Amino acid sequence: MISVRPTAVQTGIWGIGTATPPSIHQSALTELAEDRCCDEGNQRAWLRRVFSRCGVGRRNSVLQTSDISIADFYPKREPTTAERMRRYAIEAPGLATRAADIAMQNASVIPSEITHLISVSCTGFSAPGLDIELIDRLNLNPNIQRMQIGFMGCHAALNALSAAQAIVRGEPTATVLVCCVELCSLHFNYGFEPSQLIASALFSDGAGAAIVREGAPSGHQAGWRLHHAASLLLPDTRDEMTWRIGDHGFEMTLSARVPILIESHLRGWCAEWLSEHGVSLDDISLWAIHPGGPKILDASERALNLPSDALRWSRNVLHDHGNLSSATLLHILAQMAADDAHGKCVALGFGPGLILEGFLLER
């Protein structure tokens, strides 16, 4: 008897939603960082160069609202991690709900149709937490299946989409809500530590959500067909990018070697992964690369030999919003869809490990 391998269930993103809090000009955050982190002129000059050259024009923060300013939250005394997490619990659910509402509207899905919820964050935790808040605020079914993807960082939306795809392939009637929310501005660290200051120059607050279900959403306003995911853990790179919980917020370190490592490994890995699915680098017309910073985008551009405008969506999101960690790639995909971009797309993110994550999509 000849066994026939069943065809994989086609899955797609049927709607994307994004949300951001008020924005602040990069110059205002530069002044705050100078005051809290620098003791002498050389430090201030270095900090100003980093903040002005990181490709960010404005950034979003839940700490810039009608009842508080970011300077109020960061007085001369550095807030504790507990104080930061209390603010996360106040602000994150509302921002995530806004993005999820928009995603459901764009997908023409009502709350009772959602069967699975995947919540994503690396900037705050509590239990009961974000998933329970979303169930209550969105009026989702109390028997909904839940999954939390935590502390994976900038590529976590890709991990969440991969999990959502697996759920739908195993249960074709499922409708999965993926919701990423990151409040990076809660983790500004005091003191002159260059690797942490580079992170402070880039990261921002925002949310992104997506509805994943069976089918190929061709012609749908925000639709993307999901194809294949891939991952590569680079050897001997554990200290190149880190994200750890400290007494005064979460602490990120970024090695100057990260762009070099990405440039060295990205093309060979991408080419091999895509070829396994009958696709070549030349077949890819769209690139959604997480803007970890301008040097990472430049390294990716060189490695993949991309034309100068190929990463315009990544650079636009970085300039207009900053690095939104896990929510960023959904913002990029939403902008591509809004511009009616079509073709095969590779989405890429990089995170602690050092690890490369990818997803092949199509619109």
VOGU-3710 file (C-alpha; in Angstrom, 3 decimals, decimal comma):
1> misvrptavq> 0,000/0,000/0,000  1,309/3,444/-0,906  0,945/5,958/1,895  0,067/9,475/0,854  1,356/12,278/3,012  -1,533/14,627/3,807  -1,272/18,150/2,479  -0,612/20,662/5,241  -3,534/22,890/6,122  -3,047/26,342/4,604
11> tgiwgigtat> -2,938/29,007/7,290  -2,926/32,765/7,100  -2,961/36,031/8,986  -6,446/37,398/8,384  -6,063/40,647/10,261  -3,378/42,701/12,012  -3,862/45,414/14,607  -1,322/47,820/16,070  -1,427/50,303/18,931  1,037/52,741/20,487
21> ppsihqsalt> 0,942/55,157/23,428  1,900/58,856/23,062  5,223/59,576/21,387  8,187/61,628/22,544  10,874/63,223/20,393  14,230/61,507/20,692  15,845/64,769/21,837  13,724/64,837/25,011  14,811/61,302/25,883  18,419/62,247/25,163
31> elaedrccde> 18,194/65,004/27,776  16,713/62,607/30,330  19,444/60,031/29,705  22,177/62,670/29,995  20,829/63,812/33,336  20,386/60,333/34,823  23,392/58,536/33,320  26,293/60,938/32,720  28,786/62,460/35,146  31,131/64,330/32,802
41> gnqrawlrrv> 31,410/65,889/29,356  32,912/62,987/27,438  30,078/60,731/28,567  27,486/63,292/27,494  29,097/63,728/24,074  29,181/59,958/23,506  25,561/59,582/24,600  24,369/62,375/22,294  26,126/60,750/19,333  24,504/57,368/20,047
51> fsrcgvgrrn> 21,003/58,788/20,493  21,227/60,971/17,377  22,611/58,251/15,073  20,389/55,302/15,978  17,757/55,959/13,315  15,016/56,942/15,786  13,067/60,192/15,447  10,315/59,624/17,991  9,506/56,915/20,500  6,355/55,853/22,291
61> svlqtsdisi> 5,975/55,570/26,049  3,158/54,736/28,445  4,975/57,067/30,838  4,048/60,139/28,788  0,350/60,517/29,574  -2,009/63,035/31,117  -1,214/61,856/34,654  2,555/61,317/34,423  5,648/62,221/32,410  8,635/60,020/31,806
71> adfypkrept> 10,780/62,417/33,858  8,357/62,044/36,795  8,652/58,253/36,690  12,444/58,486/36,657  13,398/60,881/39,455  16,916/60,994/40,880  16,058/57,816/42,809  15,947/54,876/40,415  12,620/52,968/40,496  12,695/49,369/41,677
81> taermrryai> 11,661/46,443/39,507  8,506/46,086/41,613  7,534/49,699/40,900  8,075/49,181/37,197  6,003/45,990/37,190  3,134/47,759/38,932  3,077/50,260/36,085  3,230/47,426/33,555  0,128/45,850/35,118  -1,693/49,174/34,792
91> eapglatraa> -0,701/50,036/31,219  -0,081/46,840/29,236  -3,621/45,377/29,152  -5,230/48,478/27,658  -2,604/48,810/24,936  -2,852/45,110/24,071  -6,657/45,307/23,972  -6,555/48,191/21,486  -4,333/46,221/19,100  -6,419/43,051/19,465
101> diamqnasvi> -9,672/44,925/18,798  -8,272/46,305/15,547  -6,958/42,894/14,468  -10,369/41,301/15,025  -12,097/44,104/13,103  -9,676/43,757/10,193  -10,218/39,991/10,141  -14,027/40,331/10,475  -13,887/38,092/13,541  -16,024/38,449/16,660
111> pseithlisv> -14,778/37,567/20,166  -16,830/34,369/20,430  -14,993/32,945/17,393  -11,569/33,116/19,079  -10,594/29,626/20,258  -6,957/30,194/21,244  -5,043/33,121/22,714  -1,249/33,505/22,504  0,029/36,414/24,584  3,577/37,650/24,082
121> sctgfsapgl> 5,739/39,917/26,231  9,249/40,169/27,612  8,907/43,445/29,512  6,504/42,549/32,306  4,899/39,628/34,085  2,231/38,908/36,673  -0,273/36,161/37,332  -3,138/36,377/36,709  -1,731/38,521/33,952  -2,079/39,763/30,414
131> dielidrlnl> -3,937/36,721/29,090  -6,637/36,948/31,765  -6,973/40,702/31,227  -7,463/40,155/27,499  -10,132/37,523/28,100  -12,033/39,937/30,354  -11,579/43,092/28,300  -12,299/41,498/24,916  -15,142/39,319/26,251  -13,452/36,160/24,985
141> npniqrmqig> -14,768/32,716/25,825  -13,825/31,704/29,391  -12,884/28,248/28,056  -10,391/29,661/25,531  -7,066/27,832/25,222  -4,125/30,007/26,322  -0,380/30,152/25,714  2,147/32,672/27,046  5,383/33,332/25,131  7,647/35,211/27,499
151> fmgchaalna> 11,136/36,651/27,577  12,027/35,748/23,981  12,488/39,347/22,895  12,426/40,918/19,457  11,663/37,794/17,408  8,874/36,489/19,664  6,080/37,445/17,240  7,543/34,922/14,804  7,540/32,231/17,489  3,932/33,101/18,271
161> lsaaqaivrg> 2,905/32,922/14,605  4,622/29,541/14,320  2,701/28,281/17,358  -0,554/29,671/15,955  0,103/27,970/12,632  0,702/24,647/14,387  -2,544/25,015/16,332  -4,584/25,672/13,183  -2,923/22,835/11,282  -3,813/20,461/14,095
171> eptatvlvcc> -7,283/21,899/14,560  -8,458/23,521/11,301  -11,545/25,090/12,893  -9,389/27,071/15,330  -9,118/30,850/15,267  -6,037/32,116/17,089  -5,459/35,589/18,487  -1,772/36,472/18,827  -1,155/39,571/20,937  2,268/41,125/21,611
181> velcslhfny> 2,728/44,038/24,009  6,002/45,531/25,159  6,630/48,422/27,538  10,362/48,866/27,052  10,361/52,401/28,478  9,774/50,873/31,921  13,319/49,487/31,847  15,465/52,589/31,487  18,608/52,010/33,573  20,624/54,696/35,355
191> gfepsqlias> 24,409/54,984/35,197  26,924/55,066/32,361  26,904/51,531/30,968  27,380/51,817/27,173  25,649/48,584/26,112  22,582/49,414/28,205  22,551/53,004/26,932  22,482/51,750/23,339  19,338/49,809/24,247  17,936/52,905/25,987
201> alfsdgagaa> 18,436/54,845/22,737  16,387/52,379/20,692  13,566/50,700/22,577  9,984/51,884/22,834  6,438/50,830/23,790  3,745/49,333/21,606  1,425/46,438/20,856  0,660/44,310/17,835  -1,963/41,609/17,298  -2,857/39,138/14,563
211> ivregapsgh> -5,670/36,718/13,792  -4,475/33,375/12,417  -6,895/30,853/10,957  -7,289/28,307/8,166  -7,204/29,401/4,562  -5,248/31,605/2,199  -6,427/35,206/2,622  -5,690/36,280/-0,959  -6,942/39,760/-1,649  -7,846/40,297/1,998
221> qagwrlhhaa> -6,986/43,784/3,237  -4,324/42,700/5,735  -3,960/39,076/4,692  -0,718/37,106/4,669  -0,357/33,443/3,824  1,887/31,673/6,325  4,333/29,139/4,896  7,436/28,036/6,810  9,330/29,013/9,966  13,024/28,511/10,700
231> slllpdtrde> 15,502/29,089/13,499  19,265/29,046/13,967  21,153/29,221/17,257  24,661/30,532/16,629  27,390/28,737/18,599  29,381/30,483/21,337  27,259/33,641/21,320  25,458/33,472/24,671  26,890/36,782/25,914  26,442/38,797/22,720
241> mtwrigdhgf> 22,869/39,819/23,570  21,324/39,371/27,007  18,093/40,353/28,796  18,068/39,807/32,544  15,963/40,865/35,509  17,762/43,254/37,834  16,831/45,082/41,016  16,077/48,232/39,014  14,266/46,934/35,942  15,296/44,467/33,271
251> emtlsarvpi> 18,831/44,922/31,955  19,808/44,501/28,317  23,302/44,208/26,925  24,186/44,369/23,239  27,622/43,436/21,984  29,213/45,336/19,114  29,698/41,911/17,491  25,960/41,332/16,923  25,817/43,025/13,478  29,055/41,265/12,474
261> lieshlrgwc> 27,660/37,872/13,453  24,398/38,518/11,621  26,237/39,584/8,478  28,450/36,478/8,632  25,666/33,910/9,023  22,457/35,361/7,617  22,779/34,758/3,883  23,966/31,148/4,057  21,304/30,189/6,580  18,482/31,924/4,677
271> aewlsehgvs> 19,507/30,404/1,355  19,668/26,885/2,785  16,361/27,204/4,655  14,482/28,591/1,653  15,943/26,030/-0,740  14,471/23,264/1,420  11,071/24,641/0,377  11,885/25,214/-3,283  12,443/28,945/-2,883  15,562/30,973/-3,655
281> lddislwaih> 16,700/34,330/-2,308  15,895/35,827/-5,718  12,251/34,771/-5,289  11,868/37,027/-2,224  10,485/40,455/-3,097  9,695/41,653/0,452  11,878/41,688/3,564  10,411/42,394/7,010  13,556/42,568/9,128  13,321/43,519/12,765
291> pggpkildas> 15,074/46,887/13,221  17,210/46,077/16,231  19,144/49,171/15,235  20,564/50,759/12,078  23,736/48,649/12,207  21,687/45,444/12,278  19,634/46,615/9,290  22,789/47,644/7,436  24,407/44,264/8,166  21,313/42,409/6,959
301> eralnlpsda> 21,173/44,519/3,818  24,803/43,764/2,996  24,527/40,063/3,793  21,478/39,590/1,581  22,672/42,018/-1,108  19,394/43,941/-0,950  18,548/47,109/-2,888  18,702/50,329/-0,883  14,926/50,634/-0,432  14,209/46,986/0,462
311> lrwsrnvlhd> 14,170/47,702/4,198  12,222/50,956/4,006  9,357/49,601/6,122  11,761/48,448/8,835  13,562/51,792/8,829  10,280/53,738/8,846  8,979/51,875/11,889  12,292/52,381/13,681  12,279/56,105/12,891  8,632/56,747/13,740
321> hgnlssatll> 8,250/54,468/16,770  11,604/53,063/17,869  12,249/49,387/18,530  8,992/47,908/19,878  10,592/44,538/20,647  8,186/41,680/19,840  5,451/43,995/18,511  7,713/45,517/15,840  7,395/42,878/13,125  3,598/43,045/13,224
331> hilaqmaadd> 3,858/46,825/12,756  6,095/46,245/9,728  3,750/43,646/8,197  0,802/45,991/8,797  2,583/48,818/6,979  3,456/46,542/4,068  -0,190/45,502/3,765  -1,329/49,123/3,994  0,991/49,926/1,089  -0,509/46,977/-0,822
341> ahgkcvalgf> 2,860/45,242/-1,120  2,676/41,811/-2,741  4,989/38,861/-3,157  6,941/36,371/-1,130  8,189/37,881/2,128  10,824/36,786/4,622  10,376/38,113/8,150  13,478/37,980/10,340  14,208/38,675/13,983  17,248/38,301/16,189
351> gpglilegfl> 17,405/37,637/19,914  19,404/36,452/22,905  21,220/33,237/22,223  22,345/34,613/19,717  19,498/33,254/17,653  18,103/34,000/14,191  14,397/33,427/13,580  12,651/33,547/10,236  9,237/33,103/8,654  8,301/32,798/5,001
361> ler> 5,024/34,550/4,210  3,252/35,640/1,055  0,707/38,229/0,100
//
